[in-house]
Amino acid sequence: MTSFESSPSLTPPTRGPRSSRKHTAKVDTTGLYTRAIRESFIKLDPRVMVRNPVMFVVWVGTIITFITILSPNLFGSVPGQNQQVYNFLITLILFFTVLFANFAEAVAEGRGKAQADALRATRSDTKARRLSPKGVVEEVNSTNLRKGDLVKVIAGDIIPADGEVLNGIASVDESAITGESAPVLKEPGSDIASSVTGGTRILSDELTIRVTADPGQGFIDRMIALVEGAERTKTPNEIALTVLLAGLTLIFLVVIAVLPLIANYRGSPVSIATLISLLVALIPTTIGGLLSAIGIAGMDRVAQFNVIATSGRAVEACGDVNTLILDKTGTITLGNRLAEEFITVNGHTQQAMAKVALAASIFDQTPEGKSIVSLANRLGAKIDFDESKSEGVEFTAKTRMSGTNLPDGIHVRKGAVDAIKGFVRSRGGNLTPELDAAYEKVSRLGGTPLAVCQENEIYGIIYLKDIVKPGIRERFEQMRRMGIRTIMLTGDNRITASVIAAEAGVDDFIAEATPEDKMRVIQAEQAENKIVAMTGDGTNDAPALAQANVGVAMNSGTQAAKEAANMVDLDSDPTKLIDIVTIGKQLLITRGALTTFSIANDISKYFAIIPAIFSAAGLQSLNIMGLASSQSAVLSALIFNALIIPALIPLALRGVKFKPLTADQLLQNNVYIYGLGGIIAPFFGIKIIDIIISSVGLK
Amino acid sequence: MKNLTLVDEIGIQRDNIMQLLGSEKPQKSIPLKLFLALCLNLLIAPTVYAASSGSVSRTSSYAIGLLLIVTVALAIYLLVAMLQPQRF
């Protein structure tokens, strides 16, 4: 990337408004539930189960109760009839509790695997037309292509490898990767439009491509590795929650282990199956069973936005973000800045200005450069020099200008006003207040002023018009309510930056920023213990992407940027950072809500089981639910405990509905809805199940 | 060279033995763990039987002994899950 404002690389592809586009890649989810059911049985392997402490305890309990079906009096004689049937029912319910938890995880994992399969399907070997150095076309297998090879693709072909367009203009169907059905125009000379991905299909015309990746190193190969993610590592919040859940389970295990001593002393012995039921009802099985599914679903929701997260940690960090660093162009504004007007100075005519602007932009392949050429042509400007004998001067972040060295030795330049002033001054030219007035006029309109000069003479200012995205102000308002600070970075001057910042409603802005400023801002924010998110696409963004807590690289960006970032946006749309932060927040809220619900549930289950079991010990008055018998109380609580897991799977996968509120308001809502709801719901649920059990004669 | 006292010598020998045991510690397999648990139960079950004053059968005392071992093992496992959660 050259600069924040002059590079088109942060500009999203022209695919229509984002709200009208689908964000789901072409993932085949047919048979997802059948596969999940099969997977939930496979996950019963103790080596897999041991990774989830809460459910492992339930699994061990299931095995013990299974033994008691075969020999009900194995652990000593227990009072009561039909012990085998009772133990069988308990075993069955416990088994389904484990199975439901496995199913929740398997469904969540299923989508990621389906996405990897969809990507793998596009990776099939194809025939490629390789161009030899002599220009002869030879047909080879795509696996034989190497970096630097030239290939020719024509309409209908699958592009054999990742590459850069050298010649031709064609429309390409990238839906295999992005899920976006509208074809994308590919042409040489533009950061986004010139890069093609292996596995996508060319729909019209033909292209000559230089291969940029060896076999197995292509974009799709890397994405498959990312989506499959081999072993998913726990995020810091998941680790903290695991400690809490394991601690609660341990406490209840100790409590249940000493209960028989008290029960026997009171002359009211309790069977092992009942004790295990009590343990399972009291430990937080709901959140224990859904914990990993919530995390995986969070990553999946990010993937549905066509963003590949390298780890759950990155998604989770999004939820804690305090500061968002955003580029102006393409993120806050529409990004397709076009030349609107030439404002002449020093008495030059529009035609003279147009001629110099055309000469300065003839080698500029950015959308801005092309729009200047187009405006100059409309004003009747023509090229009156030999292009082949001229030399194009590219834009750099250091010089902040571009232009052309004409065959007769004359230098024409366009660029940031300060940079052009310096150029003119170095050649002995004079600067007039007229230039400053034009510069200020454009800046106050929120446009980008570009000065144009020929040697030591300034001809005027080009007004590059950019428009703030509709609805972006409301989004920033939401961010503010969530306690997130937004900082806009722009290469524009202070006046333009302040106008756009005020219009968009960002909290702060940094004008005339260089890529290094990103790094400086991130470090300053992190020094205040803030979590920072940013987007980038250039090699010089890579250090900042690595430094940020959440770095989102654009798919159209360089390899270095993609490797430094912890997320890659397949649509190359920087605005998505805002969506990703929302998903991260939603993930944390969902986990918090279900944990609250799960622990609150225990209180009700406690009231259901304890009085029923110890009715002989005088605790019958606590049986406020009026449950029929101790056996039906235990079965009802266990059935409720098992059924609540599949009932909450949709919520765990979809996430709790997100509202942009402050942390305090969110906590209050959580306590009311999931805390109180978690206490009340089991009272009704257990009572209803108890009535059903009693009516079918199972009491 | 400093003369070693008996206390020093015991310490050195203890370290050597621990090192030797550590270097030759076999990878404990599940069957071995189960075997050790059953052996441990040979100590626990008679204790349970004696404590019950005949109210539980000999077979039950072995089953209760095993259940105690499983409970303690689960408690240790949960403790490890709390102390080293990243392993799970």
HADDOCK unambig.tbl for C-alpha pairs under 7 A between the chains (distance, minus, plus):
assign (segid A and resid 51 and name CA) (segid B and resid 88 and name CA) 4.39 0.50 0.50
assign (segid A and resid 52 and name CA) (segid B and resid 88 and name CA) 6.47 0.50 0.50
assign (segid A and resid 53 and name CA) (segid B and resid 78 and name CA) 6.57 0.50 0.50
assign (segid A and resid 53 and name CA) (segid B and resid 81 and name CA) 6.92 0.50 0.50
assign (segid A and resid 74 and name CA) (segid B and resid 60 and name CA) 5.34 0.50 0.50
assign (segid A and resid 74 and name CA) (segid B and resid 63 and name CA) 6.60 0.50 0.50
assign (segid A and resid 75 and name CA) (segid B and resid 60 and name CA) 4.95 0.50 0.50
assign (segid A and resid 75 and name CA) (segid B and resid 63 and name CA) 5.92 0.50 0.50
assign (segid A and resid 75 and name CA) (segid B and resid 64 and name CA) 5.70 0.50 0.50
assign (segid A and resid 76 and name CA) (segid B and resid 56 and name CA) 5.65 0.50 0.50
assign (segid A and resid 76 and name CA) (segid B and resid 60 and name CA) 5.67 0.50 0.50
assign (segid A and resid 234 and name CA) (segid B and resid 86 and name CA) 6.53 0.50 0.50
assign (segid A and resid 239 and name CA) (segid B and resid 85 and name CA) 5.68 0.50 0.50
assign (segid A and resid 239 and name CA) (segid B and resid 86 and name CA) 6.25 0.50 0.50
assign (segid A and resid 242 and name CA) (segid B and resid 85 and name CA) 6.34 0.50 0.50
assign (segid A and resid 243 and name CA) (segid B and resid 81 and name CA) 6.66 0.50 0.50
assign (segid A and resid 243 and name CA) (segid B and resid 82 and name CA) 4.47 0.50 0.50
assign (segid A and resid 243 and name CA) (segid B and resid 85 and name CA) 6.24 0.50 0.50
assign (segid A and resid 246 and name CA) (segid B and resid 78 and name CA) 5.50 0.50 0.50
assign (segid A and resid 246 and name CA) (segid B and resid 81 and name CA) 6.29 0.50 0.50
assign (segid A and resid 246 and name CA) (segid B and resid 82 and name CA) 5.89 0.50 0.50
assign (segid A and resid 247 and name CA) (segid B and resid 82 and name CA) 6.43 0.50 0.50
assign (segid A and resid 250 and name CA) (segid B and resid 75 and name CA) 6.00 0.50 0.50
assign (segid A and resid 250 and name CA) (segid B and resid 78 and name CA) 6.03 0.50 0.50
